[in-house]
Amino acid sequence: MPVNRNALIRYRTIDKCLQNRRRKWTIDDLIDACSEALYEYEGIDKLISMRTIRLDLNAMRSEQLGYNAPIIVVDKKYYTYEDPEYSITNIPLTTQDLGILQEVSHLLRQFKGFNHFNEVSEMINKLEDKIYSEQHQQSPVIDFEKNELLTGLEWLDQLYKSIIEKSTLTITYQSFKARQAGELVFYPYLLKEYRNRWFVLGMHKKDKQLMTLALDRIQHIDALPDEKFREHREFNGADYFKDIIGVSRNNQEPVTVLFWADHHQAPYIKTKPLHESQQIVETTKEGILFSIKVIPNLELERELLGFGEGLRVAAPNNLVRKLRKRTEKMYQTYNGNI
């Protein structure tokens, strides 16, 4: 049974409502929720009829859509799922669904090879792996990097919309160093992922400085519709992270970092460069001397130290001294009592 976009938005909205068991949902509540969702996603400013929502509920209960949703009415008034773990997003894919996904996969695969669509490759692999595992009823053959315990992802959608719509936010945030959370008026500009952790970059209203916030340290976000959104004059999203490893940028200028890697670590660094500016300066029997041009930060130090005794930084001198102090402290740590 074909489902149009508006109906799909209503089904997903009803599903989200019925999963929320902290409140009771009347038919009027579902009408209001679906009307708000259609206005938000499609710009449709019209109250949905009670007949439409009743038909939606019946369709979700039936086999027409493959949902067979266990929707019940409590006290002849309130709608909920009989199974508290049920969601239409958890149902297995049908043969028709798999056929559509295969068509989408074949369409996207046509873009592979074009420089502007390099990021599509991973999405295609994930999609094809999902299709294969569903069709053959076996475990996936691709295991992508993921962190099931990762927090803060619930803010991604709201932040993304705020960036697109250029809306000002109030964010309750507590860094690892802060004793308690604080509120800040924030103008979001860019979402950034680094090592499976998400960050949002924007400007703090108070000091007009660019700052990067980790999503897993955000406690609450509120929109500030009456606060004018402000751009940062010097911010360029395409270039901001170009000269750094990770997400921490300071006011320093990029410097040339020279580091030597032995013949055990050099092949890994050669095939997976630390930075796009990486070059080979010299190759010997013992290893390879590399160079990168970056702004020194904590992530760079962690990256270099991660290669252990197989890597040694040769320049600049201030970075060498800093890493020497850290390795000395590491030595003391390993020779002391826990």
C-alpha positions in Angstrom: 0.0 0.0 0.0 1.7 3.3 -1.1 2.0 5.9 1.6 2.4 9.6 0.8 4.8 11.8 2.7 2.1 13.6 4.8 0.6 10.2 6.0 4.1 9.0 6.9 4.7 12.1 9.0 1.4 11.5 10.8 2.2 7.8 11.4 5.7 8.6 12.9 4.2 11.4 15.0 1.5 9.1 16.4 4.1 6.4 17.0 6.3 8.9 18.9 3.4 10.1 21.0 2.2 6.5 21.9 5.8 5.6 22.9 5.7 8.5 25.4 3.9 6.8 28.3 4.6 9.7 30.7 1.4 11.3 29.5 -2.0 10.2 28.4 -3.0 10.8 24.7 -6.5 11.6 23.7 -7.6 11.8 20.1 -7.5 15.6 20.3 -3.9 15.4 21.6 -2.9 13.3 18.6 -4.6 15.7 16.2 -2.7 18.6 17.7 0.7 16.7 17.6 0.2 15.7 13.9 -0.9 19.2 12.9 2.2 20.7 14.5 4.4 18.1 12.8 2.9 18.8 9.4 3.4 22.5 9.9 7.0 22.0 11.0 8.1 19.6 8.2 5.7 20.6 5.3 4.5 24.1 6.2 0.9 22.9 6.2 -1.0 25.3 8.5 -4.3 23.3 8.8 -5.8 21.4 11.6 -6.1 17.7 10.7 -9.6 16.2 11.0 -10.6 13.6 13.6 -11.6 11.3 10.8 -8.1 11.4 9.3 -6.5 10.5 12.6 -9.0 7.6 13.3 -8.2 6.2 9.8 -4.5 6.5 10.6 -4.9 4.6 13.8 -6.8 1.9 12.0 -4.2 1.7 9.3 -1.4 1.3 11.8 -3.4 -1.4 13.6 -3.9 -3.4 10.4 -1.6 -5.4 8.1 -2.0 -2.9 5.2 1.3 -1.1 6.2 2.8 -4.1 7.9 2.8 -2.3 11.2 0.2 -4.4 13.1 0.5 -1.8 15.9 -0.9 -3.0 19.3 -2.9 0.3 19.8 -5.4 0.1 22.6 -7.8 2.6 24.2 -7.6 3.0 28.0 -10.7 4.2 30.0 -12.5 4.7 26.6 -10.5 7.8 26.1 -6.7 7.5 26.1 -4.6 5.8 23.3 -1.4 3.9 24.0 0.6 0.8 22.9 -0.3 -2.4 24.7 3.4 -3.4 24.4 5.5 -0.6 25.9 8.5 -1.7 23.8 6.7 -1.5 20.5 7.5 1.1 17.7 6.8 1.1 14.0 10.5 1.8 13.5 11.3 -1.6 14.9 9.3 -3.7 12.5 11.3 -5.9 10.0 11.6 -4.7 6.4 9.1 -6.2 3.9 10.0 -7.6 0.5 8.7 -4.4 -1.1 10.8 -2.3 1.3 13.9 -4.2 0.4 13.1 -3.8 -3.3 12.8 -0.1 -2.9 16.1 0.1 -0.9 17.9 -1.9 -3.6 16.7 0.6 -6.2 17.9 3.5 -4.1 21.2 1.8 -3.5 21.7 1.3 -7.3 20.9 4.9 -7.9 23.3 6.2 -5.3 26.0 3.9 -6.5 26.0 5.8 -9.8 27.5 8.8 -7.9 30.5 6.8 -6.7 33.6 8.0 -8.3 32.6 11.7 -8.5 34.7 13.9 -6.2 31.6 15.8 -4.9 29.9 12.5 -3.8 32.8 10.8 -1.9 30.8 10.9 1.3 28.0 8.8 -0.3 30.2 5.7 -0.4 29.9 4.8 3.3 26.1 5.4 3.2 25.8 3.0 0.2 27.8 0.4 2.0 25.6 0.6 5.1 22.5 0.4 3.0 23.7 -2.6 1.0 24.8 -4.4 4.1 21.3 -3.8 5.7 19.6 -5.2 2.6 21.9 -8.2 2.5 21.5 -9.0 6.2 17.7 -8.7 5.9 17.4 -10.9 2.8 19.7 -13.7 4.1 18.6 -13.5 7.7 22.2 -13.4 9.0 24.5 -11.1 10.8 25.8 -8.1 8.9 29.1 -8.6 7.1 30.2 -5.0 7.7 30.8 -3.7 11.2 31.0 0.1 11.2 32.5 2.0 14.1 29.9 2.9 16.6 29.5 3.7 20.3 26.2 2.5 21.8 26.9 4.4 25.0 27.3 7.7 23.2 25.2 10.5 24.7 24.1 13.8 23.3 22.8 12.6 19.9 19.3 13.7 20.8 20.5 17.3 20.3 21.7 16.7 16.7 18.3 17.4 14.9 17.5 20.5 16.9 21.0 22.0 16.4 20.9 21.1 12.7 17.6 22.9 12.2 18.9 25.9 14.2 21.9 26.2 12.0 19.8 26.0 8.8 17.2 28.4 10.1 19.8 30.7 11.7 18.1 30.8 15.1 19.6 31.7 18.4 19.7 29.2 21.3 20.1 29.1 25.0 22.3 26.1 25.9 22.7 24.7 29.4 26.3 23.3 29.4 28.7 21.8 31.8 32.3 21.1 30.7 34.4 18.4 32.3 36.3 21.2 34.2 33.2 23.0 35.5 31.8 22.3 38.9 28.2 23.1 37.8 26.3 23.8 34.6 25.8 27.3 33.2 23.6 28.9 30.6 24.9 30.7 27.5 23.3 32.4 24.6 24.7 30.7 21.5 24.7 31.3 17.8 25.3 27.8 16.2 27.2 27.7 12.8 28.5 24.1 12.2 28.2 20.5 13.4 31.4 18.5 13.6 32.1 14.8 14.2 35.5 13.7 15.5 36.2 10.1 16.5 32.5 9.2 16.8 31.8 12.2 19.1 29.7 15.2 18.0 30.4 18.9 18.6 28.7 22.1 17.6 30.7 25.2 16.8 29.3 28.7 17.2 29.7 32.1 18.9 29.0 32.9 22.5 27.0 36.1 22.8 28.8 37.3 25.9 32.3 37.6 24.6 31.7 37.2 20.8 34.2 34.4 20.7 34.0 31.2 18.6 33.7 28.1 20.8 33.2 24.4 20.3 30.7 22.5 22.6 30.6 18.8 23.0 27.0 17.5 22.5 27.4 15.0 25.3 28.0 17.9 27.8 24.8 19.7 26.8 22.0 19.4 29.4 19.3 21.4 27.7 18.6 23.6 24.6 15.9 26.3 24.2 15.2 28.4 21.2 15.3 32.2 21.6 13.1 33.5 18.8 13.3 37.1 20.1 17.1 37.1 20.0 18.6 38.2 16.7 20.9 35.7 15.2 24.4 37.0 14.7 27.2 35.9 12.3 30.9 35.9 13.1 32.7 38.0 10.6 35.8 35.9 10.4 34.2 32.4 10.5 34.5 30.2 7.4 33.1 26.7 7.9 35.1 25.2 5.1 38.5 26.4 6.5 38.0 26.5 10.3 39.1 22.9 11.0 41.6 22.8 8.0 44.7 23.5 10.0 44.0 21.3 13.1 43.7 17.7 14.1 40.4 17.3 16.1 38.2 20.2 17.2 40.3 22.4 19.5 41.5 25.5 17.7 43.5 28.3 19.4 44.9 31.6 18.1 48.3 30.2 17.1 49.5 30.1 13.5 50.1 26.7 11.8 53.6 25.4 12.3 55.6 22.6 10.6 55.7 19.5 12.8 58.5 17.1 12.1 58.3 13.5 13.5 60.2 10.3 12.9 58.5 7.0 12.9 60.3 3.6 13.0 59.8 0.9 10.4 56.9 -0.7 12.5 54.8 2.5 12.8 55.7 4.2 9.5 53.6 2.1 7.2 50.5 2.9 9.3 51.2 6.6 9.2 52.0 6.5 5.5 48.8 4.7 4.5 46.6 6.7 6.9 48.1 10.3 7.2 47.6 12.2 10.4 46.7 15.3 8.4 46.0 16.3 4.8 49.3 18.3 4.8 51.4 15.2 5.6 54.6 14.7 3.5 57.5 12.4 3.6 60.7 14.3 4.2 63.2 11.4 4.3 63.2 7.7 4.2 65.9 5.4 5.8 66.2 1.8 6.7 65.2 2.6 10.2 62.0 4.5 9.4 60.5 7.6 7.8 60.7 11.3 8.7 57.3 13.0 8.2 56.1 16.6 8.3 52.6 18.1 8.8 51.6 21.8 9.0 49.1 22.3 11.7 48.1 24.4 14.7 49.3 22.5 17.8 46.6 21.4 20.2 45.7 18.6 22.7 44.4 16.3 20.0 47.7 16.5 18.1 49.6 15.6 21.3 47.3 12.6 21.9 47.7 11.5 18.3 51.5 11.6 18.4 51.8 10.0 21.8 49.4 7.2 20.6 52.2 5.7 18.6 54.2 5.1 21.8 58.0 4.4 21.4 57.6 4.0 17.7 57.4 7.8 17.1 59.5 10.8 18.1 58.8 14.5 17.4 61.8 16.4 16.1 60.3 19.9 15.8 59.2 22.5 16.8 61.1 22.7 20.1 58.2 23.9 22.3 56.2 20.8 21.2 59.2 18.5 21.8 59.5 19.9 25.4 55.8 19.5 26.1 55.8 15.9 24.9 59.0 15.2 26.9 57.3 16.4 30.1 54.3 14.3 29.4 56.3 11.1 28.7 58.3 11.7 31.9 55.0 12.0 33.9 53.9 8.8 32.2 57.1 7.1 33.3 56.5 8.2 36.9 52.9 7.0 36.7 53.9 3.5 35.6 56.6 3.3 38.2 54.4 4.5 41.1 51.6 2.8 43.1 48.0 3.1 42.0 
